Amino acid sequence: MKNTVSICDFGAKADGKLQTANIQAAIDHVFLQGGGVVVVPTGVYLTGGIRLRSNITLYIEKNAVLKGVRDPEEYFGYLHDDVEPLGAHQITDADYVGLWTIHGETEYDETDSRYRFKRIPGSRWNNAIIRAIDAENVKIIGEEGSVIDGDNCYDEIGEEGYRGPHAICFFGVKNVDLCGYTVKNSANWAHNMLFCKNITAKNIKVEAGHDGFDAAVCKNVSITDSEFYTGDDCIAGFGNTNVLVDRCILNSACSAFRFGGTNVLIKRCRAFAPGKYSFRGSLSKEEKIAGVVAESTRNNMLSFFTYYADFSVPIPDEPGNIVIEDCEICGADRFLHYNFSGNEIWQRYRPLKNITFKNIHAEGIAMPMTLYGTESNKIELTMENVFINMRQGSAAKELIRGCHYSRITIDRVQIDAFEGECLIRSKAGEDIDIKNVVCDLPQESYISHTTEDFVIKVI
């Protein structure tokens, strides 16, 4: 293949010593030749942050491992990049800001300096084992057994006082192809895609670490035939347009989806608990420093689908037309968590117009669905051909807790083992259409109106 080189041609060795400069030299050589393939042969190669460039395919051979070094200061190579130097406007020393500490926003402010850590590519928070910035036609292709290993790199000045670099971070990249590899023990998110277009991810796997796949302000995203066994949310992000998630396995002790977007289709996925791994924040400081893998101690999943929309990045299109169909869910506390009551930092920016569930089989649900819109932006929920089995011992008094919605449509829904008082408890008397329901409640108990304020649990 034209312009195909091995990182070993540029001095890289699987000898336990840092190979960042040698790997980067191979990438830069191919880039300056107009593009091509950079091969990572079988073996374990220790590396800090490397930067992919336009028209480059990083090809990771069978049983080859790119292993991130556990020193977080080794991920700033882009600051000294002579091939494609970043401008001053692309670099910031802004630290991560805990979004849960920020209150009072009422509208998006692109000049808000608190979010520069995320909005600027050259930031500590955006560091990664593999970076790409303002590039196009970039691929990471792995053979069987290929691994990108974050080794749970500890960073005491990183997010939450311990998170290190992401495994992969692409910022402003067009035409992305990801296939065949496994990400293990990512020190922060396994994939962080910001302001990208045309992303195809197929047959990838994530084990442990934090979020599996995050996309924010991305267009045309396809994630298919992939597996996520994550310590945090499996698939997350918001501000995205035209998204497909198909035939994926989602295993988490947090949420299968914490997601927002426009024209989102999720289908033929299986989400289940108990999670194989726990959230790494549950570890002691000593365990985090040591890079301990957080084996799961929780038997449930917090939520199958939680909506996501904060002020850290813009949301260009009105969120809506989210369709979830032909999916299996097992062991999630919540089926749906949508909460614009104002007390949840992750749901304060642009509300969701509508969401639809079709052909869903859900076992072991424990809590009511939360459907709390705003007076000016009411949400529509549709449920068609849905089976829900409530978890033994569930104290849920209603299936859906609704407020400020434009319409709820329930058609061909069966609820088993439900010992609650009503299907829908609603503060506002908006439009409700219920038909073809199978449950133990009498029909006159399907809807209950209340004038009391709801207490919405934040998860």
Beta strands, then each sheet from edge to edge (+ up, - down):
strand 1: 4-6
strand 2: 36-40
strand 3: 43-47
strand 4: 50-52
strand 5: 56-60
strand 6: 64-68
strand 7: 128-133
strand 8: 136-142
strand 9: 147-149
strand 10: 166-171
strand 11: 174-179
strand 12: 182-184
strand 13: 191-194
strand 14: 197-202
strand 15: 205-207
strand 16: 213-216
strand 17: 219-224
strand 18: 227-230
strand 19: 235-246
strand 20: 249-252
strand 21: 255-267
strand 22: 270-272
strand 23: 301-307
strand 24: 320-330
strand 25: 332-339
strand 26: 354-365
strand 27: 369-372
strand 28: 379-390
strand 29: 398-403
strand 30: 405-416
strand 31: 422-426
strand 32: 431-438
strand 33: 447-449
sheet 1: 1+ 2+ 5+ 8+ 11+ 14+ 17+ 19+ 16+ 13+ 10+ 7+ 4+
sheet 2: 1+ 2+ 5+ 8+ 11+ 14+ 17+ 19+ 21+ 23+ 25+ 27+ 29+ 31+ 33+
sheet 3: 1+ 2+ 5+ 8+ 11+ 14+ 17+ 19+ 21+ 24+ 22+ 20+ 18+ 15+ 12+ 9+ 6+ 3+
sheet 4: 1+ 2+ 5+ 8+ 11+ 14+ 17+ 19+ 21+ 24+ 26+ 28+ 30+ 32+
end
